[in-house]
């Protein structure tokens, strides 16, 4: 057998792979991948109330008042976490068919971004989703026309939403809507308004996944969406190669970074994107993935810390450059102890 790298040159008993696993120091030396605090992006939920509210479907995760998000942004800075992603839980009274609250410069997410940026400046990256689902009465990421999510009409609104968020001080615009052509249009809109430096992290390969369940509960879009689904815009979980087309299109349209979402069930996609295209590749350990570990740990089935760290390390091994994870602050603390 051809063996240019000499992988098969050694044979038992002269080769014993257990030798390097014997001590912690030798395991450390031979370790191929490492998780670091610099890999972490911390998603935070904000609401327009004066106290924090626990999210039942995500044990340990809360909807926070703006002041608390600011406090946590400061904590992120002291923990060395590079960026946070802010998700608004919009009160139902502010949700409409046309999701117009998305364009209100005084909406919850804009006020939160301004408060965070005022406190932490350029020490911490702030990421905002571009999509209409936090603001739409039907729970879809775009405008609904004749029972369909209208692509091109939605893209026009997404561009305005991106500009509103960039004006509030957002550093990274993250389109999570999966409309065709939105990255290019958003890039143009940002540039036209003088936001050449604002980055785009495209949710490029975003699958129509059951694992978003707890998130939709957290931002209150589950109720709006009801029994509808997002299959006409989010990717079919059965497709692998198509993710490369999505990523290539987004990069071509001006995305700085791309994301695969969810994480653990889609590590093959992370691997393919990174190995074949070599672009900065991010992965989202989504709410359902978080809650599976959190609930299993609550029931004593798996160790929370080991379960979380192993999942995240697996994402690094697959090729992820950075990971959005609700475990972010805990992980930063665990890594600092280690
Ligand atoms: C909104 C959005 C979703 C998530 C991030 N942005 C939900 C969805 O597409 O329905 C999911 C994040 C998570 O589950 O943690 N477009």
Boltz pocket constraint, residues with backbone or C-beta under 6 A from the ligand:
constraints:
  - pocket:
      binder: B
      contacts: [[A, 129], [A, 130], [A, 131], [A, 133], [A, 141], [A, 176], [A, 177], [A, 211], [A, 212], [A, 213], [A, 214], [A, 215], [A, 216], [A, 230], [A, 285], [A, 286], [A, 287], [A, 288]]
      max_distance: 6.0
